[in-house]
Amino acid sequence: MARRSTERGGSSESRASREPPLSPEEQARALCLRLLTGTPRTRKQLADAMRKREIPEEIAEHVLERFQDVGLIDDQAFANSWVESRHRGRGLARRALAQELRHRGVDAELVNEAVGLLDHDQEEQTARELVARRLPGTRGLDRDKRIRRLAGMLARKGYSEGLALRVVRDALTAEGREADSEDESWD
């Protein structure tokens, strides 16, 4: 079969094996571009990926600097976008968002700026919306169990204990008032 391929002008070796191997810098650039194509990444995430591929530190640093200079890596924009989408989409509080960003290697100062975009009122409003969505699913349970479940859900999303308990108790009180007014309308 290899003979036939040679007769047609081809060879038995693959095209990739005929091309010279990429230099470490070319490998680093290709890796970063491939990773950035799918989703934004932090500088640390890209550095970690290059370290895994055993790209020399000085070459990795040079490529990262160049990508940052041309705007392909922007940890502040990444952090701001992350806070906006994760708060809106998953209802995460500032504390949980900060933890996620730190885990992704975003500098503490940039994390503080990004989570600072959410104010206390916004965070409280989101907590109230989360509780309102989950409240009907807890009907039939005793009050203490409802409080624990709903406050626990908020705690897992990074809300402080005080805020979580206040929001849950307010929602249960409002629900009780609505039930009372419905009962009175039947009289």
N, C-alpha and C positions, 0 to 999 in steps of 0.2 A: 504494500500500500504506500509506503514511503517512496518507493520508486516511481509510482504514478504521479505523486505530488511533485516530485523533482522534474518529471517529464513535462508537466504543465508550467514550469517556470517557478514553482514554489520550492520550499525545502521542508525537511522534516522537523526543523527546529521552529519554535514559536517566534512570533514577531517580538514579544516581550523579552525573550532571551537574547535577541540580536541588538536591542537598544541598550546603550550604556546605562548603568544603574544611576539613580538620582543621587545628587550630592545631599549631605545632611540638611543643608539649608533648603534645597528644593523639597526634600521630604517634609521638613517642618512647615513650609508654606502650604504644600498640598494638604497636609493633615489639618492645619488651621482652617483653610478654605472649606474643606469637606465638613468639618465640625460646625463651622459657622453657617453653612448652607441650610442645615436643618432647623436650627434654633439659635437664638443669641446665646453666647457663653461669656463667662467672666474670664478675665486674664488668667486667674489661677486655674480654672478648669482646663484651659488650653495648655498652660504650662505643665499641669499634671499629665495630660495626654501625651505631650512630647517627652516627658520624663519616662513614662511607661514604654515609649518606643525607643528609648535610649538615645535620644537626640542630645548631643552635647549641650550643656547648660548655656555656654556663651552664644551658641548659634540660636538656641531657643529664645534667649533674651533679646537678641538682635531682631529676630522675626517678630516677636511680640511688640517690641518698640515700634517697628515699622508699621505693623497693623494698627497700633494705637495712634500713631501719627496720622495715618490716612483715615481714621475714624471707623475702622472695622471692629475694633474693640473699644467699648466705652462702658466701663463698669457703672458709672453714674446713671446713664440712660438705661442700662440693664436693670439696676436696682429700682429706679423709678417705675419702669414698666412692670417689673415683678410685683411691686407693692400694689399698683393699680389693678392688675389683673387678678392677683390672688385674693385681694380684699373683696373685689367685686364678685369674682367667680366662686370663691370658696368661703367667703366671710371671715377670713383670718384676721386676727387682731394684730396690732403693732408688734407685740412681743413675739408672736409666732413668726411674723414676717421677718423680723430682725434676726431671729434664730436661723431661718432658712437662708437668708442672705449671707450670714456669717459662715454657714456651712458650705456655701458655694464660693467662699474666699473673697467676698467683697469687704473692702476696708471699712473699719468701724465708723469712721467719719462719714463715708458715703452711705452707710446703712442708716445712720442717724438722720441724715438729710432726707433720705427716701421715705423712711417711716414717719418723718416729721410732716410729710405731705398729708397724712391723715390726721385730722383733728379729733379731739375727744368726742365732740358731738356726732361726727360721722361714724366713729367706732361704736358709740352707744346705739345709734340708729340701726346699724347693721346687726348688732346683738339683738335688738328688739325684733327685727324682721326674722332673724333665725329662730328665735323663740316662738314667734307667731306661727311660723311654718310647722314647727314640731309640736306645738301645744295640743292640737287635736288628737295626735297619736298617743297622747298620755292620758286621755280621758278614761275614767274607770279605775285609775290607780289612786291610791291615797295621796294626800297633799305632799307629805314628806318625800315619798318616792318620786313624785313628779318634779319636785324641787331638785332632788339629787340628780335625776336624769338630765333635766334641762340645764342645770348649772354645770354638770359634768361635760355636757356637749360643748358649752361655751368655753370651759376651761381647756378642753382639748384643742380648741381653736385659738388659744392664747389670751383669752379675756381674764381679767383679774377676778379674784373671788368676790370682792365687794361689788363690782359692777354686775357680775353674773347673777349673784343672789338678788340684788335690787331689781334687775330687769325681769327675772323670773317671778319674783313675788308680785311685782307690778302687773305682770301679764295674768297671773292667777287671780289677783284681786279684780282686775277689769273683767275677766271671764266670769267671776262670781257675780259681779254687778249686772252683767248682761243677762245671766241666768235668772237673777232675781227680777229684773224688769220684764223678762219674758213670762215669768210665772204670774206677775201682777197683771199683765195684759190678758191673761186667760181668765182672770176673776170677773 
